């Protein structure tokens, strides 16, 4: 499990890839839960939390990029007059 600090160091593509992997892991956990093969149910909870962390950091990065894009557009608009 990665800490939030470690996740913030990753780029958006890596975070998206990690989110996909975590979704697949959760799907496998769900199958194991239904078939009774899940050894440690608390791992599923940890996987859910990890996915939430990844998605939170990914959304933060998208918001920062969008804000920067808007600021650049606003600056360009003001300069052009």
CNS distance restraints for C-alpha pairs under 8 A (distance, minus, plus):
assign (resid   1 and name CA) (resid  50 and name CA) 6.84 0.50 0.50
assign (resid   2 and name CA) (resid   6 and name CA) 6.04 0.50 0.50
assign (resid   2 and name CA) (resid   7 and name CA) 6.53 0.50 0.50
assign (resid   2 and name CA) (resid  50 and name CA) 7.58 0.50 0.50
assign (resid   3 and name CA) (resid   7 and name CA) 6.33 0.50 0.50
assign (resid   4 and name CA) (resid   8 and name CA) 6.16 0.50 0.50
assign (resid   4 and name CA) (resid  53 and name CA) 6.64 0.50 0.50
assign (resid   4 and name CA) (resid  54 and name CA) 7.91 0.50 0.50
assign (resid   4 and name CA) (resid  57 and name CA) 7.57 0.50 0.50
assign (resid   5 and name CA) (resid   9 and name CA) 6.75 0.50 0.50
assign (resid   6 and name CA) (resid  10 and name CA) 7.11 0.50 0.50
assign (resid   7 and name CA) (resid  15 and name CA) 7.42 0.50 0.50
assign (resid   7 and name CA) (resid  54 and name CA) 6.79 0.50 0.50
assign (resid   7 and name CA) (resid  57 and name CA) 6.91 0.50 0.50
assign (resid   8 and name CA) (resid  57 and name CA) 6.27 0.50 0.50
assign (resid  10 and name CA) (resid  14 and name CA) 6.09 0.50 0.50
assign (resid  10 and name CA) (resid  15 and name CA) 6.50 0.50 0.50
assign (resid  11 and name CA) (resid  15 and name CA) 6.35 0.50 0.50
assign (resid  12 and name CA) (resid  16 and name CA) 6.10 0.50 0.50
assign (resid  12 and name CA) (resid  58 and name CA) 6.12 0.50 0.50
assign (resid  12 and name CA) (resid  61 and name CA) 7.03 0.50 0.50
assign (resid  12 and name CA) (resid  62 and name CA) 7.91 0.50 0.50
assign (resid  13 and name CA) (resid  17 and name CA) 6.17 0.50 0.50
assign (resid  14 and name CA) (resid  18 and name CA) 6.08 0.50 0.50
assign (resid  15 and name CA) (resid  19 and name CA) 6.08 0.50 0.50
assign (resid  15 and name CA) (resid  54 and name CA) 6.24 0.50 0.50
assign (resid  15 and name CA) (resid  55 and name CA) 7.68 0.50 0.50
assign (resid  15 and name CA) (resid  57 and name CA) 7.97 0.50 0.50
assign (resid  15 and name CA) (resid  58 and name CA) 6.19 0.50 0.50
assign (resid  16 and name CA) (resid  20 and name CA) 6.31 0.50 0.50
assign (resid  16 and name CA) (resid  58 and name CA) 7.28 0.50 0.50
assign (resid  17 and name CA) (resid  21 and name CA) 6.31 0.50 0.50
assign (resid  18 and name CA) (resid  22 and name CA) 6.14 0.50 0.50
assign (resid  18 and name CA) (resid  54 and name CA) 7.34 0.50 0.50
assign (resid  19 and name CA) (resid  23 and name CA) 6.18 0.50 0.50
assign (resid  19 and name CA) (resid  51 and name CA) 5.93 0.50 0.50
assign (resid  19 and name CA) (resid  54 and name CA) 6.22 0.50 0.50
assign (resid  19 and name CA) (resid  55 and name CA) 6.80 0.50 0.50
assign (resid  20 and name CA) (resid  24 and name CA) 6.31 0.50 0.50
assign (resid  21 and name CA) (resid  25 and name CA) 6.18 0.50 0.50
assign (resid  22 and name CA) (resid  26 and name CA) 6.12 0.50 0.50
assign (resid  22 and name CA) (resid  47 and name CA) 6.68 0.50 0.50
assign (resid  22 and name CA) (resid  48 and name CA) 7.89 0.50 0.50
assign (resid  22 and name CA) (resid  50 and name CA) 7.57 0.50 0.50
assign (resid  22 and name CA) (resid  51 and name CA) 5.83 0.50 0.50
assign (resid  23 and name CA) (resid  27 and name CA) 6.19 0.50 0.50
assign (resid  23 and name CA) (resid  51 and name CA) 7.32 0.50 0.50
assign (resid  24 and name CA) (resid  28 and name CA) 6.27 0.50 0.50
assign (resid  25 and name CA) (resid  29 and name CA) 6.13 0.50 0.50
assign (resid  25 and name CA) (resid  47 and name CA) 7.48 0.50 0.50
assign (resid  26 and name CA) (resid  30 and name CA) 6.10 0.50 0.50
assign (resid  26 and name CA) (resid  44 and name CA) 6.70 0.50 0.50
assign (resid  26 and name CA) (resid  47 and name CA) 6.63 0.50 0.50
assign (resid  26 and name CA) (resid  48 and name CA) 7.16 0.50 0.50
assign (resid  27 and name CA) (resid  31 and name CA) 6.37 0.50 0.50
assign (resid  28 and name CA) (resid  32 and name CA) 6.20 0.50 0.50
assign (resid  29 and name CA) (resid  33 and name CA) 5.99 0.50 0.50
assign (resid  29 and name CA) (resid  38 and name CA) 6.73 0.50 0.50
assign (resid  29 and name CA) (resid  44 and name CA) 6.27 0.50 0.50
assign (resid  30 and name CA) (resid  34 and name CA) 6.25 0.50 0.50
assign (resid  31 and name CA) (resid  35 and name CA) 6.23 0.50 0.50
assign (resid  32 and name CA) (resid  36 and name CA) 5.79 0.50 0.50
assign (resid  32 and name CA) (resid  37 and name CA) 4.70 0.50 0.50
assign (resid  32 and name CA) (resid  38 and name CA) 4.77 0.50 0.50
assign (resid  33 and name CA) (resid  37 and name CA) 6.16 0.50 0.50
assign (resid  33 and name CA) (resid  38 and name CA) 5.10 0.50 0.50
assign (resid  33 and name CA) (resid  41 and name CA) 7.72 0.50 0.50
assign (resid  40 and name CA) (resid  44 and name CA) 7.68 0.50 0.50
assign (resid  41 and name CA) (resid  45 and name CA) 7.06 0.50 0.50
assign (resid  42 and name CA) (resid  46 and name CA) 6.38 0.50 0.50
assign (resid  43 and name CA) (resid  47 and name CA) 6.16 0.50 0.50
assign (resid  44 and name CA) (resid  48 and name CA) 6.26 0.50 0.50
assign (resid  45 and name CA) (resid  49 and name CA) 6.31 0.50 0.50
assign (resid  46 and name CA) (resid  50 and name CA) 6.11 0.50 0.50
assign (resid  47 and name CA) (resid  51 and name CA) 6.18 0.50 0.50
assign (resid  48 and name CA) (resid  52 and name CA) 6.25 0.50 0.50
assign (resid  49 and name CA) (resid  53 and name CA) 6.21 0.50 0.50
assign (resid  50 and name CA) (resid  54 and name CA) 6.22 0.50 0.50
assign (resid  51 and name CA) (resid  55 and name CA) 6.11 0.50 0.50
assign (resid  52 and name CA) (resid  56 and name CA) 6.02 0.50 0.50
assign (resid  53 and name CA) (resid  57 and name CA) 6.26 0.50 0.50
assign (resid  54 and name CA) (resid  58 and name CA) 6.09 0.50 0.50
assign (resid  55 and name CA) (resid  59 and name CA) 6.05 0.50 0.50
assign (resid  56 and name CA) (resid  60 and name CA) 6.19 0.50 0.50
assign (resid  57 and name CA) (resid  61 and name CA) 6.23 0.50 0.50
assign (resid  58 and name CA) (resid  62 and name CA) 6.28 0.50 0.50
assign (resid  59 and name CA) (resid  63 and name CA) 6.09 0.50 0.50
assign (resid  60 and name CA) (resid  64 and name CA) 6.22 0.50 0.50
assign (resid  61 and name CA) (resid  65 and name CA) 6.18 0.50 0.50
assign (resid  62 and name CA) (resid  66 and name CA) 6.10 0.50 0.50
assign (resid  63 and name CA) (resid  67 and name CA) 6.05 0.50 0.50
assign (resid  64 and name CA) (resid  68 and name CA) 6.12 0.50 0.50
assign (resid  65 and name CA) (resid  69 and name CA) 6.17 0.50 0.50
assign (resid  66 and name CA) (resid  70 and name CA) 6.16 0.50 0.50
assign (resid  67 and name CA) (resid  71 and name CA) 6.08 0.50 0.50
assign (resid  68 and name CA) (resid  72 and name CA) 6.12 0.50 0.50
assign (resid  69 and name CA) (resid  73 and name CA) 6.20 0.50 0.50
assign (resid  70 and name CA) (resid  74 and name CA) 6.07 0.50 0.50
assign (resid  71 and name CA) (resid  75 and name CA) 6.10 0.50 0.50
assign (resid  72 and name CA) (resid  76 and name CA) 6.15 0.50 0.50
assign (resid  73 and name CA) (resid  77 and name CA) 6.10 0.50 0.50
assign (resid  74 and name CA) (resid  78 and name CA) 6.19 0.50 0.50
assign (resid  75 and name CA) (resid  79 and name CA) 6.16 0.50 0.50
assign (resid  76 and name CA) (resid  80 and name CA) 6.17 0.50 0.50
assign (resid  77 and name CA) (resid  81 and name CA) 6.21 0.50 0.50
